[in-house]
Amino acid sequence: MAWTLFCIPFFLFGCSGEQTVEVNNTVNNETDVGVREVINNSNEVYTGNAIFVDNQLLVAVQAKPWLDYKKKKIEKNLKKQIEEKFPDLEVFVSADYKLFWETQKLLEEEDEKKISDEVEKLKDLAKEET
């Protein structure tokens, strides 16, 4: 009994982590804040990355673990919200972990041309898998 009471606070503390959203946007700070807001307001998303290239936006998110079965619905909802807020952007949203991992690496990249090429490759790869 004492062991259970000792472990419960650690379990609750571990489950109450805040969402983190990383955005690579050198053009427009307003868009940056808006995308962060949409992702942070989603109760189904644990973390996310957003990469802006020209008029394109690639968003890769991780669904909360117990919501993995709803990934397509989460993608669709986030895409709709972002497109409503920023109709001039071409938006692509994915809840695939591999895409999230690859965008995490791209956030550290400095070369805009390489980022642009990689974003196109990632979008093509994600479309093939669906």
N, C-alpha and C positions, 0 to 999 in steps of 0.2 A: 504494500500500500504506500509506504513512504517513498519507494523508488518511483512509483507512478506519479506522485505529486511532484517529485523532483524533476521528472522529464517533461511534464506538460508545459511549463513555461518556455522551455527551449524549443519545443515543437511549435508552439504558437508564435514565438519570435521568428522562427525560420520561415513560417508561412506568411508573415506580414510584410515581406519585402516590397519596396516600391518599384514601380515600373521605371525602366530606363529606356530612353529613346535617343539614339545617336543620329544626327543629321549632317550630311555633307552638302552644304549650300553656300556657295560663294557669291551668289547673285542677289538674293532678296531675303532679308531677315524676316519680313512679314510672313512670307510663305513658310519659312522655317518654323516660326512660332505656331502657325496654323496647323501644320502637319503634326507637330509635337502634341498639340492640343487634341486633335482627332484621335491619335493613337493612345494618349494618356487617358482619354475619356472612355475608351473601350474597356469594359470589365472583363472581356474574354482574352485580352492580350497581356502577356507577361513582359515582353520587351520587344523593341523594334529598331530597325535601321532604315533610313531614308536617304537616297542619293539622287540629287538633281543633276541632270545633264541637258543643257539647252532647254527645251520646253518639255522634257520628259522627267518623270518621277518614278523611281523604283523603290517600292516599300517592301521590306521583308520583315515579317513579325513572327514571334513565337507565341502560339496559343498556350494558355494555361494547361498544365498536364491533363487535367480531367476533361478538357474540351477538345482533345485532338480529333475526335470524330466529327467536329463541326468546322474543320479548317476551311472548307470551301465556302460555307456560309459567312464565316468571319472575313475571309478575303473579299467576298462580294459586298458586304456591309461597309467595310473600310473604304473600298474603292468608290462606292457610291457617295459616301460622306466627303471624301477628299475631292471628288469630281464636282460635287455641288458647291464646295467652298472655293475651288480653283478650276473653273471650267476651261481655262486656257492651257492647262497642263495635260499631257498624255500620261495617264496614271496606270501603273502596273503594280499589283499587290500580290504577294505570295506568303503563305504560312509554312512553306517548306523549310526544314531546318538547314538543308544544304545551301539553299539560296541565302538564308540568314547568315550562315557562316562565311560564305563568299563575300557578301556585302560588308561584313565586319572587317575583312581584309582590305576591301576597297576604301573604307573610310580612312585608312592610314596612307593611302596612295596620294602622291602629290601631282603626278602627271595627268592633266585633264584628258589628253588624247587616249591614254591607256584606260582611264576610268570609263570614257565613252565607249570604247571598244568592248570592254568587259561587261558593261551594262547590256549592250546588245546581245552578247553571247549568253548572258544569264537569262535574259528574257526569252531567247530562242530555246534554251535548254528547258526552261520551265514550261513553255508551251508544248514542247515535245512530250513531256512527262504527263501532261493532263489529257 
